[in-house]
Amino acid sequence: MRVMIVDDERPALDRLSSMVDGSTNYQVCASAQNGIEAIRAAEEHKPDIALMDIRMPGMDGLEAARHLSQMEEPPAIIFTTAFGEHALEAFDTLAVGYLLKPIRQEKLSKALEKAGQLNRVQLSQIAGDDGNARKHICARVRGNLELIPLTEIFYFQADQKYVTVRHAQGEVLIEEPLKALEDEFTENFMRIHRNALVAKTSMTGMTKTTEGRFRLTMKDIDDTLEISRRHVAEVRRFLKGN
């Protein structure tokens, strides 16, 4: 089975690689030293199992795991950490297990065997809603994976099967349902129309058109979005309170 190893410390990564390669039926197909590299490597190499360090600079292992869970064929994830307090949080997300550093060959072999026995249906069930919102959105742009920080997103707007993500550098298309985005990011985004979610920090005001419709204005961009009648009162209350 194909194994990806993710660890920001090169000695730990090299040691784990040797241990995996020394195990029967497992081979290292990719390695990465942070969460963003891990997502890109997983897209390219399609590992069956990912050994994922939790504490890493930039995007940590927990958030990277949430992104990997949305792949068409997600890898089984085993968290590796020197910090025991992360164990419960790891299980609460989508890991099939965890290993405390320093990792022993016997425990690694058992964890790999357990992960290898799970089929794709079981992995999809493990990778269900873990109750934690991502900090980035993944989008494929001209064949490359682009990670957009949530803090740079102005709004999501649905159009049939696609959702436009308007962000500080432009816009991209994703295929995630708007309702799922609303459920995940409800603390930071507000529904203003059946086809639009807007970052609360971007909302600045409302204008009324000559046809009697309301539109939302946002800071830093000239875009305006229609507010449906059912959401006008909620939006007005929010703007008055902020």
Backbone as CSV, one residue per row, in Angstrom:
resi,resn,N_x,N_y,N_z,CA_x,CA_y,CA_z,C_x,C_y,C_z
1,MET,0.836,-1.196,0.000,0.000,0.000,0.000,0.874,1.250,0.000
2,ARG,0.342,2.304,-0.583,1.097,3.543,-0.749,0.916,4.435,0.483
3,VAL,2.028,4.905,1.041,2.006,5.689,2.279,2.652,7.054,2.046
4,MET,1.976,8.092,2.505,2.548,9.443,2.492,2.919,9.816,3.927
5,ILE,4.095,10.425,4.099,4.560,10.827,5.424,4.668,12.342,5.482
6,VAL,4.085,12.921,6.529,4.091,14.375,6.673,4.659,14.742,8.040
7,ASP,5.778,15.460,8.044,6.417,15.880,9.294,7.340,17.044,8.986
8,ASP,7.294,18.087,9.792,8.118,19.266,9.506,9.573,19.075,9.909
9,GLU,9.872,18.007,10.650,11.252,17.748,11.062,11.854,16.671,10.172
10,ARG,12.884,17.022,9.429,13.484,16.105,8.475,13.970,14.795,9.108
11,PRO,14.644,14.826,10.289,15.075,13.561,10.886,13.897,12.626,11.179
12,ALA,12.798,13.174,11.687,11.616,12.346,11.979,11.034,11.791,10.693
13,LEU,11.005,12.615,9.651,10.469,12.169,8.367,11.314,11.033,7.791
14,ASP,12.637,11.197,7.854,13.537,10.168,7.316,13.421,8.869,8.113
15,ARG,13.305,8.991,9.424,13.203,7.793,10.265,11.917,7.030,9.964
16,LEU,10.803,7.772,9.845,9.530,7.125,9.540,9.556,6.480,8.158
17,SER,10.198,7.132,7.213,10.291,6.587,5.859,11.008,5.243,5.871
18,SER,12.089,5.169,6.627,12.839,3.913,6.727,12.007,2.820,7.382
19,MET,11.236,3.203,8.413,10.405,2.220,9.108,9.291,1.699,8.207
20,VAL,8.684,2.601,7.443,7.609,2.175,6.540,8.165,1.281,5.439
21,ASP,9.260,1.692,4.834,9.858,0.897,3.759,10.313,-0.473,4.260
22,GLY,10.570,-0.554,5.563,10.974,-1.829,6.130,9.809,-2.723,6.499
23,SER,8.593,-2.224,6.312,7.390,-2.997,6.624,6.897,-3.713,5.366
24,THR,6.419,-4.920,5.539,5.913,-5.691,4.408,4.641,-5.071,3.840
25,ASN,4.556,-4.982,2.528,3.358,-4.517,1.806,3.125,-3.007,1.859
26,TYR,4.100,-2.237,2.361,3.925,-0.790,2.423,5.138,-0.096,1.807
27,GLN,4.885,0.966,1.073,5.978,1.738,0.491,5.651,3.220,0.544
28,VAL,6.667,4.034,0.763,6.486,5.483,0.818,6.360,6.017,-0.608
29,CYS,5.248,6.689,-0.883,5.021,7.236,-2.222,5.235,8.742,-2.275
30,ALA,5.221,9.402,-1.094,5.387,10.856,-1.073,5.704,11.301,0.348
31,SER,6.297,12.486,0.452,6.554,13.076,1.766,6.311,14.576,1.680
32,ALA,6.043,15.187,2.822,5.788,16.623,2.880,6.174,17.128,4.255
33,GLN,6.416,18.445,4.360,6.858,19.014,5.623,5.897,20.052,6.194
34,ASN,4.714,20.190,5.567,3.653,21.021,6.141,2.322,20.627,5.510
35,GLY,1.244,21.189,6.022,-0.074,20.784,5.564,-0.341,21.093,4.106
36,ILE,0.112,22.255,3.635,-0.140,22.627,2.239,0.593,21.678,1.292
37,GLU,1.857,21.361,1.611,2.595,20.400,0.794,1.900,19.041,0.811
38,ALA,1.330,18.670,1.959,0.665,17.379,2.081,-0.541,17.275,1.155
39,ILE,-1.337,18.327,1.090,-2.521,18.315,0.230,-2.115,18.165,-1.230
40,ARG,-1.106,18.919,-1.638,-0.647,18.854,-3.033,-0.047,17.491,-3.356
41,ALA,0.723,16.941,-2.407,1.331,15.632,-2.632,0.259,14.544,-2.709
42,ALA,-0.770,14.653,-1.874,-1.848,13.661,-1.895,-2.614,13.711,-3.208
43,GLU,-2.841,14.922,-3.736,-3.520,15.064,-5.025,-2.716,14.390,-6.133
44,GLU,-1.410,14.502,-6.062,-0.556,13.966,-7.122,-0.318,12.475,-6.993
45,HIS,-0.074,11.998,-5.764,0.382,10.615,-5.585,-0.710,9.648,-5.104
46,LYS,-1.846,10.154,-4.680,-2.985,9.325,-4.276,-2.592,8.236,-3.261
47,PRO,-2.084,8.612,-2.082,-1.693,7.599,-1.094,-2.907,6.881,-0.509
48,ASP,-2.680,5.651,-0.064,-3.730,4.895,0.625,-3.770,5.285,2.105
49,ILE,-2.588,5.623,2.649,-2.448,5.959,4.064,-1.582,7.208,4.189
50,ALA,-1.928,8.064,5.144,-1.107,9.241,5.420,-0.704,9.235,6.889
51,LEU,0.597,9.257,7.148,1.123,9.432,8.500,1.342,10.922,8.690
52,MET,0.529,11.547,9.543,0.432,13.001,9.584,0.846,13.554,10.946
53,ASP,1.936,14.337,10.952,2.302,15.062,12.166,1.235,16.122,12.436
54,ILE,0.991,16.464,13.690,-0.049,17.430,14.017,0.505,18.846,14.087
55,ARG,1.560,19.034,14.857,2.117,20.381,15.007,3.112,20.680,13.908
56,MET,2.688,21.562,12.987,3.572,21.991,11.900,3.327,23.476,11.649
57,PRO,4.325,24.185,11.143,4.126,25.608,10.848,3.154,25.805,9.692
58,GLY,2.490,26.953,9.664,1.523,27.201,8.602,0.270,26.396,8.833
59,MET,-0.113,25.597,7.862,-1.273,24.721,8.017,-0.874,23.472,8.789
60,ASP,-1.519,23.244,9.949,-1.142,22.085,10.760,-1.796,20.807,10.236
61,GLY,-1.456,19.695,10.895,-1.943,18.405,10.431,-3.440,18.225,10.553
62,LEU,-4.055,18.842,11.563,-5.495,18.696,11.743,-6.261,19.327,10.583
63,GLU,-5.868,20.533,10.188,-6.567,21.163,9.070,-6.275,20.448,7.760
64,ALA,-5.037,20.031,7.574,-4.701,19.291,6.352,-5.548,18.031,6.254
65,ALA,-5.771,17.381,7.381,-6.579,16.163,7.390,-8.013,16.447,6.942
66,ARG,-8.552,17.601,7.350,-9.913,17.959,6.922,-9.982,18.131,5.414
67,HIS,-8.940,18.716,4.834,-8.923,18.872,3.380,-8.777,17.517,2.684
68,LEU,-7.910,16.661,3.206,-7.721,15.342,2.598,-9.005,14.530,2.640
69,SER,-9.811,14.748,3.660,-11.059,13.991,3.789,-12.036,14.283,2.667
70,GLN,-11.838,15.389,1.967,-12.748,15.759,0.889,-12.293,15.255,-0.474
71,MET,-11.179,14.554,-0.512,-10.734,13.959,-1.766,-11.710,12.878,-2.205
72,GLU,-11.744,12.618,-3.496,-12.634,11.574,-4.017,-12.288,10.227,-3.412
73,GLU,-11.002,9.973,-3.228,-10.543,8.754,-2.563,-9.612,9.162,-1.424
74,PRO,-10.172,9.490,-0.257,-9.343,9.986,0.855,-8.442,8.902,1.429
75,PRO,-7.233,9.272,1.817,-6.361,8.292,2.476,-6.802,8.068,3.916
76,ALA,-6.469,6.914,4.438,-6.647,6.679,5.867,-5.553,7.466,6.584
77,ILE,-5.934,8.211,7.601,-4.980,9.098,8.267,-4.619,8.572,9.651
78,ILE,-3.319,8.519,9.899,-2.791,8.172,11.222,-2.000,9.387,11.696
79,PHE,-2.441,9.978,12.795,-1.722,11.140,13.311,-0.506,10.687,14.103
80,THR,0.581,11.442,13.968,1.790,11.205,14.756,2.072,12.466,15.557
81,THR,2.351,12.319,16.832,2.577,13.504,17.664,3.384,13.158,18.900
82,ALA,4.114,14.138,19.375,4.840,13.987,20.633,4.027,14.543,21.785
83,PHE,2.835,15.060,21.480,2.030,15.743,22.482,0.736,14.969,22.717
84,GLY,0.641,14.319,23.860,-0.497,13.479,24.153,-1.828,14.188,24.184
85,GLU,-1.825,15.493,24.478,-3.094,16.211,24.592,-3.813,16.313,23.265
86,HIS,-3.096,16.062,22.159,-3.736,16.138,20.845,-4.504,14.863,20.503
87,ALA,-4.295,13.796,21.279,-4.847,12.500,20.903,-6.359,12.536,20.751
88,LEU,-7.050,13.074,21.731,-8.507,13.100,21.682,-8.997,13.930,20.511
89,GLU,-8.390,15.086,20.290,-8.806,15.936,19.179,-8.592,15.218,17.852
90,ALA,-7.505,14.465,17.769,-7.230,13.725,16.543,-8.322,12.718,16.251
91,PHE,-8.722,11.955,17.273,-9.777,10.974,17.071,-11.099,11.650,16.747
92,ASP,-11.318,12.858,17.265,-12.565,13.567,17.011,-12.666,14.057,15.572
93,THR,-11.529,14.092,14.861,-11.602,14.514,13.469,-11.794,13.280,12.602
94,LEU,-10.779,12.853,11.871,-11.002,11.778,10.921,-9.874,10.758,10.895
95,ALA,-9.094,10.695,11.959,-7.993,9.741,11.983,-8.481,8.343,12.328
96,VAL,-7.812,7.359,11.753,-8.112,5.973,12.110,-7.288,5.551,13.322
97,GLY,-6.346,6.404,13.713,-5.531,6.112,14.879,-4.473,7.176,15.062
98,TYR,-3.664,7.012,16.105,-2.558,7.957,16.320,-1.388,7.227,16.948
99,LEU,-0.205,7.772,16.724,1.027,7.212,17.259,1.772,8.296,18.015
100,LEU,2.184,7.978,19.237,2.962,8.927,20.023,4.447,8.744,19.726
101,LYS,5.134,9.860,19.514,6.584,9.821,19.289,7.310,9.628,20.609
102,PRO,8.470,8.958,20.630,9.097,8.267,19.507,8.311,7.012,19.114
103,ILE,8.154,6.805,17.822,7.320,5.722,17.305,8.118,4.420,17.249
104,ARG,7.500,3.369,17.751,8.131,2.045,17.737,7.634,1.269,16.524
105,GLN,8.500,0.437,15.975,8.168,-0.333,14.773,6.920,-1.192,14.982
106,GLU,6.799,-1.801,16.136,5.657,-2.682,16.394,4.340,-1.912,16.337
107,LYS,4.305,-0.745,16.978,3.075,0.055,16.983,2.775,0.613,15.591
108,LEU,3.817,1.000,14.859,3.614,1.484,13.497,3.017,0.384,12.628
109,SER,3.541,-0.811,12.733,3.045,-1.926,11.921,1.575,-2.207,12.205
110,LYS,1.183,-2.163,13.487,-0.215,-2.404,13.846,-1.122,-1.302,13.309
111,ALA,-0.655,-0.054,13.385,-1.463,1.066,12.900,-1.627,0.991,11.386
112,LEU,-0.570,0.651,10.680,-0.649,0.522,9.224,-1.586,-0.613,8.828
113,GLU,-1.504,-1.713,9.545,-2.369,-2.855,9.248,-3.841,-2.482,9.442
114,LYS,-4.132,-1.782,10.532,-5.509,-1.358,10.803,-6.013,-0.419,9.719
115,ALA,-5.178,0.542,9.344,-5.573,1.511,8.315,-5.782,0.827,6.969
116,GLY,-4.941,-0.157,6.688,-5.026,-0.845,5.407,-6.257,-1.707,5.265
117,GLN,-6.882,-2.066,6.365,-8.071,-2.915,6.322,-9.355,-2.139,6.043
118,LEU,-9.297,-0.813,6.142,-10.488,0.001,5.913,-10.724,0.194,4.422
119,ASN,-11.980,0.047,4.017,-12.298,0.316,2.617,-12.718,1.765,2.440
120,ARG,-12.981,2.174,1.218,-13.278,3.576,0.927,-14.579,4.045,1.570
121,VAL,-15.552,3.146,1.679,-16.817,3.526,2.312,-16.587,3.855,3.776
122,GLN,-15.814,3.016,4.455,-15.524,3.264,5.867,-14.734,4.560,6.052
123,LEU,-13.795,4.816,5.150,-13.007,6.051,5.249,-13.892,7.274,5.049
124,SER,-14.855,7.172,4.140,-15.761,8.301,3.913,-16.600,8.575,5.152
125,GLN,-16.981,7.514,5.859,-17.761,7.689,7.088,-16.913,8.340,8.175
126,ILE,-15.659,7.921,8.289,-14.752,8.534,9.265,-14.548,9.992,8.931
127,ALA,-14.505,10.284,7.626,-14.211,11.637,7.165,-15.437,12.532,7.127
128,GLY,-16.459,12.173,7.869,-17.655,13.001,7.919,-17.414,14.284,8.679
129,ASP,-18.467,15.026,8.946,-18.348,16.325,9.610,-17.705,16.161,10.979
130,ASP,-16.575,16.790,11.181,-15.878,16.666,12.453,-16.145,17.854,13.361
131,GLY,-17.017,18.765,12.932,-17.394,19.884,13.782,-16.385,21.009,13.818
132,ASN,-15.313,20.910,13.033,-14.289,21.950,13.014,-14.217,22.580,11.630
133,ALA,-14.276,23.887,11.574,-14.235,24.582,10.290,-12.802,24.687,9.772
134,ARG,-12.670,24.560,8.457,-11.365,24.758,7.830,-10.973,26.233,7.882
135,LYS,-9.694,26.488,7.662,-9.202,27.861,7.594,-8.848,28.247,6.165
136,HIS,-8.947,27.279,5.251,-8.676,27.516,3.835,-9.736,26.814,2.996
137,ILE,-9.893,27.287,1.769,-10.718,26.619,0.774,-9.796,26.125,-0.328
138,CYS,-9.993,24.887,-0.761,-9.200,24.321,-1.846,-9.925,24.502,-3.173
139,ALA,-9.207,24.916,-4.189,-9.791,25.034,-5.529,-8.754,24.593,-6.553
140,ARG,-9.236,23.964,-7.615,-8.329,23.570,-8.685,-8.352,24.647,-9.771
141,VAL,-7.195,25.225,-10.050,-7.076,26.307,-11.023,-6.064,25.892,-12.085
142,ARG,-6.552,25.703,-13.304,-5.698,25.292,-14.428,-4.837,24.081,-14.061
143,GLY,-5.463,23.132,-13.407,-4.779,21.888,-13.074,-3.974,21.921,-11.799
144,ASN,-3.835,23.093,-11.197,-3.079,23.222,-9.951,-4.011,23.441,-8.772
145,LEU,-3.570,23.016,-7.599,-4.352,23.186,-6.386,-4.054,24.544,-5.772
146,GLU,-5.095,25.342,-5.537,-4.933,26.654,-4.933,-5.623,26.673,-3.577
147,LEU,-4.928,27.161,-2.563,-5.480,27.252,-1.212,-5.765,28.706,-0.884
148,ILE,-7.032,29.002,-0.585,-7.455,30.374,-0.331,-7.784,30.532,1.154
149,PRO,-7.061,31.390,1.874,-7.376,31.603,3.291,-8.812,32.110,3.455
150,LEU,-9.507,31.572,4.428,-10.890,31.978,4.662,-10.988,33.470,4.942
151,THR,-9.962,34.024,5.576,-9.976,35.448,5.934,-9.895,36.363,4.716
152,GLU,-9.549,35.806,3.551,-9.449,36.608,2.334,-10.675,36.477,1.436
153,ILE,-11.666,35.707,1.895,-12.854,35.475,1.068,-13.942,36.490,1.406
154,PHE,-14.491,37.128,0.366,-15.576,38.093,0.545,-16.936,37.393,0.543
155,TYR,-17.118,36.478,-0.422,-18.415,35.791,-0.479,-18.333,34.518,-1.319
156,PHE,-19.337,33.655,-1.119,-19.570,32.476,-1.938,-20.881,32.706,-2.687
157,GLN,-20.899,32.427,-3.985,-22.136,32.596,-4.756,-22.359,31.371,-5.629
158,ALA,-23.510,30.727,-5.457,-23.817,29.496,-6.176,-24.440,29.781,-7.533
159,ASP,-24.075,28.935,-8.506,-24.672,28.990,-9.836,-24.709,27.565,-10.366
160,GLN,-25.886,26.939,-10.246,-26.071,25.546,-10.613,-25.128,24.662,-9.787
161,LYS,-24.259,23.876,-10.420,-23.436,22.926,-9.668,-22.161,23.552,-9.114
162,TYR,-21.845,24.778,-9.531,-20.607,25.403,-9.079,-20.873,26.537,-8.095
163,VAL,-19.849,26.830,-7.294,-19.887,27.975,-6.385,-18.687,28.852,-6.684
164,THR,-18.953,30.131,-6.921,-17.865,31.095,-7.115,-17.361,31.562,-5.754
165,VAL,-16.059,31.516,-5.583,-15.424,32.023,-4.372,-14.757,33.345,-4.736
166,ARG,-15.316,34.436,-4.251,-14.732,35.770,-4.520,-13.780,36.095,-3.386
167,HIS,-12.525,36.296,-3.715,-11.515,36.534,-2.683,-10.618,37.701,-3.066
168,ALA,-9.665,37.985,-2.213,-8.851,39.198,-2.372,-8.049,39.214,-3.664
169,GLN,-7.721,38.034,-4.205,-6.906,37.968,-5.410,-7.719,37.720,-6.675
170,GLY,-9.037,37.606,-6.546,-9.871,37.343,-7.716,-11.004,36.398,-7.376
171,GLU,-11.234,35.412,-8.220,-12.284,34.434,-7.944,-11.939,33.088,-8.554
172,VAL,-12.469,32.034,-7.926,-12.277,30.666,-8.399,-13.607,29.935,-8.267
173,LEU,-13.699,28.782,-8.932,-14.898,27.954,-8.847,-14.605,26.694,-8.046
174,ILE,-15.549,26.304,-7.200,-15.456,25.048,-6.467,-16.771,24.292,-6.644
175,GLU,-16.796,23.026,-6.262,-17.993,22.212,-6.431,-18.624,21.813,-5.101
176,GLU,-18.334,22.549,-4.041,-18.933,22.249,-2.745,-20.323,22.873,-2.655
177,PRO,-21.295,22.159,-2.081,-22.645,22.721,-1.936,-22.645,23.944,-1.034
178,LEU,-23.441,24.945,-1.406,-23.504,26.175,-0.611,-24.014,25.889,0.800
179,LYS,-24.951,24.954,0.919,-25.502,24.622,2.242,-24.419,24.044,3.149
180,ALA,-23.540,23.212,2.599,-22.445,22.643,3.397,-21.487,23.735,3.849
181,LEU,-21.213,24.689,2.965,-20.348,25.814,3.335,-21.001,26.655,4.424
182,GLU,-22.296,26.859,4.310,-23.008,27.630,5.331,-22.942,26.940,6.690
183,ASP,-23.150,25.628,6.700,-23.107,24.884,7.960,-21.721,24.932,8.591
184,GLU,-20.684,24.830,7.762,-19.311,24.797,8.278,-18.835,26.165,8.757
185,PHE,-19.235,27.210,8.033,-18.703,28.546,8.311,-19.759,29.497,8.864
186,THR,-20.751,28.957,9.545,-21.866,29.770,10.016,-21.447,30.907,10.947
187,GLU,-20.338,30.757,11.670,-19.890,31.809,12.584,-19.304,33.013,11.838
188,ASN,-18.824,32.778,10.628,-18.117,33.835,9.904,-18.846,34.344,8.666
189,PHE,-19.820,33.582,8.183,-20.519,33.965,6.959,-22.027,33.985,7.189
190,MET,-22.703,34.881,6.472,-24.148,35.037,6.609,-24.831,34.785,5.276
191,ARG,-25.930,34.055,5.334,-26.741,33.836,4.142,-27.562,35.106,3.880
192,ILE,-27.431,35.655,2.661,-28.220,36.844,2.318,-29.180,36.561,1.168
193,HIS,-29.030,35.393,0.547,-29.853,35.012,-0.590,-29.715,33.501,-0.729
194,ARG,-30.657,32.880,-1.412,-30.546,31.420,-1.560,-29.263,31.020,-2.285
195,ASN,-28.654,31.972,-3.027,-27.434,31.632,-3.762,-26.177,32.332,-3.244
196,ALA,-26.243,32.962,-2.056,-25.072,33.738,-1.625,-24.837,33.703,-0.122
197,LEU,-23.548,33.497,0.237,-23.055,33.624,1.610,-21.995,34.715,1.611
198,VAL,-22.059,35.608,2.592,-21.121,36.730,2.626,-20.365,36.742,3.948
199,ALA,-19.065,37.043,3.885,-18.262,37.164,5.097,-18.796,38.326,5.940
200,LYS,-19.073,38.064,7.192,-19.639,39.097,8.061,-18.713,40.310,8.181
201,THR,-17.411,40.064,8.138,-16.465,41.172,8.268,-16.423,42.055,7.022
202,SER,-17.000,41.560,5.918,-16.995,42.334,4.678,-18.236,43.203,4.512
203,MET,-19.282,42.915,5.261,-20.561,43.588,5.061,-20.524,45.019,5.594
204,THR,-20.894,45.986,4.719,-20.826,47.391,5.142,-22.164,48.126,5.074
205,GLY,-23.058,47.731,4.192,-24.314,48.475,4.094,-25.287,47.878,3.099
206,MET,-26.484,48.497,3.019,-27.529,48.082,2.097,-27.942,49.276,1.244
207,THR,-28.255,49.000,-0.012,-28.818,50.032,-0.881,-30.114,49.496,-1.487
208,LYS,-31.007,50.412,-1.840,-32.280,50.013,-2.427,-32.315,50.482,-3.873
209,THR,-32.631,49.568,-4.774,-32.670,49.904,-6.190,-33.991,50.584,-6.541
210,THR,-34.069,51.112,-7.755,-35.305,51.758,-8.212,-36.443,50.755,-8.350
211,GLU,-36.089,49.469,-8.461,-37.123,48.433,-8.539,-37.583,47.982,-7.161
212,GLY,-37.003,48.576,-6.106,-37.407,48.230,-4.752,-36.675,47.042,-4.160
213,ARG,-35.606,46.590,-4.798,-34.825,45.474,-4.281,-33.627,46.003,-3.487
214,PHE,-33.162,45.163,-2.561,-32.029,45.556,-1.720,-30.766,44.843,-2.188
215,ARG,-29.655,45.582,-2.117,-28.357,45.009,-2.462,-27.365,45.307,-1.344
216,LEU,-26.455,44.362,-1.139,-25.451,44.483,-0.083,-24.179,45.087,-0.648
217,THR,-23.616,46.045,0.072,-22.311,46.583,-0.295,-21.255,46.010,0.646
218,MET,-20.027,45.896,0.133,-18.948,45.287,0.892,-17.695,46.144,0.842
219,LYS,-16.876,46.034,1.864,-15.646,46.828,1.897,-14.595,46.222,0.972
220,ASP,-13.764,47.056,0.430,-12.600,46.696,-0.387,-12.931,46.218,-1.802
221,ILE,-14.203,45.965,-2.111,-14.560,45.568,-3.480,-15.802,46.340,-3.908
222,ASP,-15.975,46.482,-5.224,-17.121,47.209,-5.763,-18.334,46.313,-5.980
223,ASP,-18.165,45.001,-5.855,-19.282,44.076,-6.066,-20.429,44.391,-5.109
224,THR,-21.653,44.236,-5.592,-22.834,44.273,-4.729,-23.638,43.014,-4.989
225,LEU,-24.315,42.521,-3.969,-25.098,41.288,-4.093,-26.540,41.543,-3.677
226,GLU,-27.459,40.881,-4.376,-28.873,41.023,-4.035,-29.173,40.346,-2.708
227,ILE,-29.980,41.011,-1.887,-30.458,40.442,-0.623,-31.908,40.022,-0.835
228,SER,-32.211,38.763,-0.616,-33.593,38.316,-0.805,-34.474,38.912,0.291
229,ARG,-35.753,39.063,0.021,-36.668,39.707,0.973,-36.708,38.987,2.312
230,ARG,-36.584,37.680,2.295,-36.647,36.925,3.546,-35.441,37.175,4.444
231,HIS,-34.327,37.690,3.860,-33.110,37.917,4.635,-32.855,39.394,4.944
232,VAL,-33.680,40.293,4.416,-33.444,41.727,4.591,-33.419,42.130,6.062
233,ALA,-34.402,41.669,6.833,-34.483,42.062,8.246,-33.258,41.580,9.021
234,GLU,-32.833,40.351,8.761,-31.667,39.793,9.459,-30.404,40.572,9.112
235,VAL,-30.234,40.887,7.843,-29.062,41.636,7.414,-29.071,43.035,8.025
236,ARG,-30.246,43.666,8.034,-30.348,45.012,8.603,-29.986,45.003,10.091
237,ARG,-30.480,43.994,10.822,-30.150,43.894,12.258,-28.652,43.725,12.459
238,PHE,-28.053,42.881,11.636,-26.613,42.647,11.763,-25.827,43.936,11.515
239,LEU,-26.184,44.662,10.468,-25.467,45.893,10.136,-25.628,46.950,11.223
240,LYS,-26.805,47.029,11.790,-27.025,48.001,12.863,-26.223,47.641,14.103
241,GLY,-26.061,46.357,14.346,-25.337,45.917,15.539,-23.837,45.941,15.385
242,ASN,-23.377,46.229,14.163,-21.929,46.235,13.919,-21.472,47.545,13.301
